[in-house]
Amino acid sequence: MEKLNTFILSLSLLLIGCNKQKSISEDKALLIASGYNSEKKIYKYNFIDGTIKDIDSINFNDSKNEFKFKSNLKSLLTENKIFSSFGAILDLNERKLSLVDSLGYKIANKGLLLKRDKNVIYFYNFISKNIVRYDLESNKLLFDVNVKKFELQYFNSFPCIDYISTDLKHLIKVIPTGNFGAKKMQNSSFNILLKNLSTGEENKIVNSVNGTLMSTASSTISMPSVKWLNENEFIFSNFKRNGNSAMCYILKFNISNNQITNIGKIDSIPFSTSNSIFEFDVYGNLFFFSQKGVFQVDFINNNLSQKIKFNLGDNFYVNVKDGLKCIYFDNEKIYSETKNEKFELFNNDYKSDKNYIALKVTTNNNDVNLTKSNNLKIWSKSTGKWTLIKESEIVSILGWK
C-alpha cells in the first residue's frame, strides 16, 4: 500500500510538472507591414517559446497608396482588421483592403486615425474636413454631427494630430506672427489660437511662442511642440535664443480658466535639425525629446527630470545613459543602443506583449554612401536572446496576436 501511495504521488508530481511546462509554453504572432509602393505585404511571424515556427504573409496591390503608416502617427490592430495611419483598413479574414462600409461609404483613404473608444474608431476626414466614426460591430461609417468642419494644420508636410483635444471638442491652431517662409531656419514665432469644434468659435490665447531653435543647415520648419494632456489642458514648448544655444520653457495651459503654469526650464540646448516633441509612454507618463536629451515631464507636480523611465508595457522600460537608450525587462538590462544602431520611442517602432518585445532598429551600413537600413529585432523571456529579421522595407510594427 505504501509503495502504491508513493507511485501515485510521483505520478501526480509528474503530471503537475507537465501541466506547468505546458502553461509556460507561449504561442505568439507578430504582425508587421512592409512595402512603400504599390506592392505591399503583411508578415505574420509565428513564435513558440521565443523561436520562429513559421512565417505567413498577405501580399496585395495598393496602387493608390492608401494603406500607409507613419511611425509618429497611430495605427491599430484589432482581432480581424488592421487600420493604417490614414484610415485604410485591411481585412485579415478576407486578406484584402476594405473599400466600403455597410452603408456604401468609402472607408479606404478616409482620413487620419485619431483614437479608439471601445468599438468605435475615430478619424479626421480630409475630404469632408470633419470627424467620422467607424463602428467595428456594424461596419458603418458615420459623421459626427456635433463637430463643424475644420482644417487640420500641416507643418513640414506632417498633419498636426496632437492639435485635436482628447475629447475631440477643441482644436489648437498655431499661426505664424510674421514672414514665416523667411524664418523657417531660425526660431520662428507663433500665436496660439483655440477653436471650439462645436461652435466654430476661435480665440487667441497665447502670444509670441517660439519654435525649436534650428541650425542654419536644417531644412525643417521651426515650430513649437504641443500636446493635449486631457480635455481641459495642453502643454507646449517656448524656445528663446541665448547666445549660441537656446533655453526652453515647458508651459501648461488650462482652457477652463486661461491659466498658464510654468512647469520648468531647460538651458543650453544645442541648435537642432528637427523639432522637439512631447511623447507619452504606455502608462501616460509624459516625456520631452530635445537636442539636449530626454526629459520626463511631471505635469501634475510641475517639474522636469532627466532620470527617465519610459514604459514600453509588459514590464519593459527604457532609460537613457550617455545619450543612448537602454531597454530593461524586470529591471534587467537586455539591450543598449550603439552609435551604429538606434531605435525610436514612437508607437509603430516598438510593440510589447507578455514576455516579448519587437523593435524596429535603424542601422548604419558604414558604406561610402552612408546608407542606413531598417531591421526588426525580437526578444523573448523564453530564450533571453534577440532574433534579428532583415527586411528591406519594414514600415511599421503592427502588434502581437
C-alpha positions in Angstrom: 0.0 0.0 0.0 2.8 2.3 0.9 4.5 1.7 -2.5 1.2 2.4 -4.3 0.8 5.7 -2.5 4.4 6.6 -3.4 3.7 5.8 -7.0 0.5 7.8 -7.1 2.3 10.8 -5.5 5.2 10.6 -8.0 2.7 10.3 -10.9 0.8 13.4 -9.6 4.0 15.4 -9.4 5.0 14.4 -12.9 1.6 15.4 -14.3 1.8 18.8 -12.4 5.2 19.3 -13.9 3.9 18.6 -17.4 1.0 21.0 -17.0 3.4 23.6 -15.7 5.6 23.1 -18.7 2.6 23.4 -21.0 1.4 26.6 -19.3 4.9 28.2 -19.7 4.8 27.4 -23.5 3.9 30.6 -25.2 2.5 30.9 -28.7 2.6 34.5 -30.1 2.3 36.0 -33.5 3.9 39.3 -34.6 2.4 41.3 -37.5 4.4 43.9 -39.4 3.7 46.0 -42.5 6.2 46.1 -45.3 6.5 48.0 -48.6 6.3 51.6 -49.5 5.0 51.5 -53.1 2.1 49.6 -54.7 3.3 46.1 -53.8 2.9 45.7 -50.1 2.9 42.8 -47.6 1.7 42.0 -44.1 4.1 39.5 -42.5 2.9 37.3 -39.6 5.8 35.7 -37.6 4.6 32.8 -35.5 6.6 32.2 -32.4 6.7 29.3 -30.0 8.7 29.8 -26.8 10.7 32.7 -28.4 11.6 30.8 -31.6 10.1 31.5 -35.0 8.0 28.5 -36.0 6.8 29.7 -39.4 6.0 32.9 -41.4 2.8 33.8 -43.1 2.3 36.8 -45.4 -0.5 38.7 -47.2 0.5 40.2 -50.5 -1.7 42.8 -52.1 -1.6 45.6 -54.6 -2.1 49.1 -53.2 -1.8 51.1 -56.5 -3.4 54.2 -54.9 -1.1 54.1 -51.9 -4.0 54.1 -49.4 -2.6 51.7 -46.9 0.1 53.9 -45.4 1.8 54.0 -42.0 3.8 56.7 -40.1 5.9 55.9 -37.0 4.7 59.1 -35.3 1.0 58.5 -36.2 -1.3 56.0 -34.8 -2.2 52.6 -36.3 -4.4 49.9 -34.9 -4.6 46.2 -34.9 -7.9 44.6 -33.9 -8.9 40.9 -33.9 -9.8 40.9 -37.6 -8.6 44.2 -39.1 -5.6 46.5 -39.5 -6.3 50.3 -39.5 -3.5 52.2 -41.2 -2.4 55.7 -40.0 -4.5 57.3 -42.7 -7.7 55.2 -42.3 -7.4 52.4 -44.9 -8.5 49.0 -43.5 -7.1 45.6 -44.3 -9.5 42.7 -43.5 -7.3 39.9 -42.2 -10.0 37.3 -42.8 -10.6 38.2 -46.4 -7.0 39.2 -46.9 -7.8 42.4 -48.8 -8.4 46.1 -48.3 -12.0 47.0 -47.2 -13.2 49.8 -49.5 -16.8 50.4 -48.5 -18.8 50.1 -45.3 -22.3 48.6 -44.9 -23.9 52.0 -46.0 -21.8 52.2 -49.1 -19.4 55.0 -47.8 -15.8 54.6 -48.9 -13.6 53.6 -46.0 -10.2 53.5 -47.6 -8.2 56.7 -47.5 -10.9 58.4 -45.4 -8.5 60.3 -43.2 -6.3 60.4 -40.2 -6.7 57.8 -37.4 -7.4 59.6 -34.2 -8.3 57.1 -31.4 -10.4 54.1 -30.4 -13.1 54.1 -27.8 -14.4 50.6 -27.2 -15.9 49.5 -30.6 -15.7 52.9 -32.3 -12.8 54.2 -34.3 -12.5 57.9 -34.9 -10.9 59.5 -38.0 -10.3 63.1 -39.2 -11.7 63.1 -42.8 -9.6 65.0 -45.2 -12.4 65.2 -47.8 -15.3 66.3 -45.6 -12.9 68.1 -43.2 -14.8 66.6 -40.3 -14.6 63.8 -37.7 -16.1 60.5 -38.7 -16.9 57.4 -36.5 -16.4 53.9 -37.7 -18.3 51.2 -35.8 -16.5 47.9 -35.6 -19.6 45.8 -35.0 -22.0 47.2 -37.6 -19.3 48.2 -40.2 -20.8 51.7 -40.5 -19.1 55.0 -41.1 -20.9 57.9 -39.6 -20.2 61.7 -39.5 -20.0 63.4 -36.1 -22.9 65.9 -36.4 -21.7 67.8 -33.2 -18.5 68.9 -34.9 -18.3 71.6 -37.6 -15.9 71.4 -40.5 -12.3 72.4 -39.7 -8.9 72.5 -41.4 -6.2 70.4 -39.8 -2.9 72.2 -39.9 0.2 70.8 -41.6 3.9 71.6 -40.8 6.8 70.0 -42.6 4.2 68.1 -44.7 3.0 66.5 -41.5 -0.6 66.6 -40.2 -0.7 68.0 -36.7 -2.8 65.3 -35.0 -1.7 66.5 -31.5 -3.7 69.7 -32.1 -7.0 67.9 -31.6 -8.1 67.6 -28.0 -8.5 64.2 -26.4 -12.3 64.5 -26.3 -12.3 65.8 -30.0 -14.1 69.0 -29.0 -11.3 71.6 -29.3 -8.5 72.4 -31.8 -5.3 74.2 -31.3 -4.2 76.5 -34.1 -0.6 77.7 -34.3 -0.3 80.8 -36.5 3.0 82.4 -37.6 3.3 86.0 -36.4 5.5 87.3 -39.3 7.0 86.3 -42.6 7.1 82.6 -41.9 8.9 81.5 -45.0 11.9 83.7 -44.3 12.2 82.5 -40.7 11.8 78.7 -41.1 15.6 78.0 -40.4 15.5 80.1 -37.3 13.4 80.5 -34.1 10.0 81.2 -35.7 7.4 83.0 -33.6 3.7 81.9 -33.4 0.4 82.8 -31.8 -1.7 80.0 -30.4 -5.5 80.1 -31.0 -8.1 77.8 -29.6 -11.1 76.7 -31.8 -14.3 75.2 -30.4 -15.2 72.4 -32.8 -18.9 72.5 -31.8 -19.4 76.2 -32.4 -16.6 77.1 -34.7 -15.5 80.0 -32.5 -11.8 80.9 -32.3 -9.9 82.8 -29.6 -6.3 83.8 -29.4 -5.0 82.5 -26.1 -1.1 82.8 -26.2 1.1 85.3 -27.9 4.6 85.0 -29.4 5.5 81.4 -28.8 8.8 80.4 -30.4 9.6 77.1 -32.1 12.7 74.9 -31.7 16.0 76.8 -32.4 17.1 75.4 -35.7 20.6 75.1 -37.2 21.1 77.0 -40.4 21.9 73.7 -42.1 18.3 72.5 -41.3 15.6 72.4 -43.9 12.9 71.8 -41.2 10.4 74.5 -40.4 10.8 75.5 -36.7 7.6 75.2 -34.7 6.6 74.8 -31.0 5.7 71.4 -29.6 2.1 70.9 -28.5 0.4 68.0 -26.7 -3.1 67.7 -25.1 -2.9 66.3 -21.6 -6.6 65.9 -21.0 -9.8 67.6 -22.3 -9.0 70.8 -20.3 -5.2 71.2 -20.5 -2.5 71.1 -23.1 1.3 71.5 -22.8 3.6 73.5 -25.1 7.3 74.5 -25.5 8.6 78.0 -25.9 12.2 78.4 -27.1 14.4 81.5 -26.5 17.7 82.2 -28.1 20.6 82.6 -25.6 23.8 83.3 -27.4 24.9 80.2 -29.3 22.4 77.9 -27.7 18.7 78.0 -26.6 16.7 77.7 -23.5 13.2 76.2 -23.5 10.3 76.8 -21.2 7.8 74.0 -20.7 4.3 75.5 -20.1 0.9 74.2 -19.4 -2.4 75.9 -20.4 -5.8 75.4 -18.8 -8.6 76.2 -21.2 -11.2 76.4 -18.4 -9.6 79.4 -16.7 -7.0 80.5 -19.3 -4.2 80.0 -16.7 -0.6 79.3 -17.8 1.7 77.3 -15.5 5.4 77.2 -15.9 6.5 73.5 -15.4 10.2 74.1 -15.9 13.1 75.4 -18.0 15.8 73.7 -19.9 19.1 75.6 -20.5 21.9 75.3 -23.0 20.1 73.4 -25.7 22.2 73.0 -28.9 20.9 74.0 -32.3 18.8 71.3 -33.9 17.9 69.9 -37.3 14.5 68.6 -36.1 11.7 69.9 -33.8 11.5 68.9 -30.2 8.4 66.8 -29.4 6.3 65.5 -26.4 5.5 61.8 -26.2 3.5 59.7 -23.7 4.6 56.2 -22.7 2.1 53.4 -22.4 1.1 54.4 -18.8 0.5 58.1 -19.6 3.8 59.5 -18.3 5.0 62.4 -20.4 8.4 63.0 -21.9 10.1 65.8 -23.9 12.6 64.9 -26.6 15.0 67.7 -27.3 18.5 68.2 -28.8 19.9 68.2 -25.3 18.3 64.9 -24.3 15.1 63.4 -23.0 13.3 64.9 -20.0 10.4 63.4 -18.0 7.6 66.0 -17.5 5.7 65.8 -14.3 2.7 67.9 -15.3 0.9 67.1 -12.1 3.6 68.4 -9.7 5.0 70.7 -12.3 8.7 69.7 -12.6 11.2 68.2 -15.0 13.7 65.4 -14.6 16.3 63.7 -16.8 16.1 60.5 -14.7 13.6 59.0 -17.1 11.7 55.7 -17.1 9.8 55.4 -20.3 7.5 52.4 -20.0 7.0 50.2 -23.1 4.5 48.0 -21.4 4.6 44.4 -20.1 7.5 45.1 -17.7 9.7 46.6 -20.4 11.0 50.1 -19.9 13.7 52.4 -21.2 16.2 54.8 -19.6 19.0 56.9 -21.2 22.7 56.6 -20.3 25.3 58.8 -22.0 22.7 59.7 -24.7 22.0 56.1 -25.6 18.7 54.3 -24.9 18.8 51.1 -22.8 15.9 48.6 -22.5 15.2 46.8 -19.3 12.9 43.8 -18.6 12.0 43.2 -14.9 14.9 45.6 -14.0 17.5 43.6 -16.0 19.1 45.3 -19.0 18.5 43.4 -22.2 19.5 46.0 -24.9 21.6 49.1 -25.4 21.8 51.4 -28.4 25.1 51.9 -30.1 26.3 54.7 -32.3 25.5 52.5 -35.3 22.2 51.1 -34.2 19.3 53.1 -32.8 15.5 52.8 -32.3 12.8 55.4 -31.7 10.2 55.6 -28.9 7.3 56.0 -31.2 4.1 53.9 -31.4 5.0 52.0 -34.6 8.7 51.4 -33.8 8.1 49.0 -30.9 5.4 46.7 -29.6 5.5 44.6 -26.4 3.5 41.7 -25.2 3.8 39.4 -22.3 7.5 38.2 -22.2 8.0 39.5 -25.8 9.1 42.8 -27.4 9.8 43.8 -31.0 11.9 46.8 -32.1 12.4 48.5 -35.5 16.1 49.4 -35.4 18.0 51.7 -37.8 21.5 50.5 -38.6 24.3 52.4 -40.3 25.7 50.3 -43.1 29.1 52.1 -42.9 29.4 52.3 -46.7 30.7 55.1 -48.8 27.2 56.4 -49.4 26.4 56.5 -45.7 23.2 54.4 -46.2 21.0 53.1 -43.5 18.8 50.0 -43.2 15.8 49.2 -41.0 15.7 45.8 -39.4 13.5 44.0 -36.9 14.7 42.7 -33.5 12.6 40.5 -31.3 13.4 39.5 -27.7 11.7 36.8 -25.6 12.0 35.8 -22.0 12.0 32.2 -23.0 15.3 32.4 -24.9 16.7 35.6 -23.3 18.1 36.4 -26.7 17.4 38.7 -29.7 16.2 37.4 -33.0 17.2 39.6 -36.0 14.9 39.8 -39.0 16.4 41.6 -42.1 13.5 43.0 -44.2 14.5 45.8 -46.5 11.1 47.7 -46.4 9.8 47.4 -42.8 7.3 50.3 -42.4 5.5 49.5 -39.2 5.3 47.0 -36.3 1.5 46.4 -36.1 1.3 44.3 -32.9 1.1 40.9 -31.3 -1.8 38.5 -31.5 
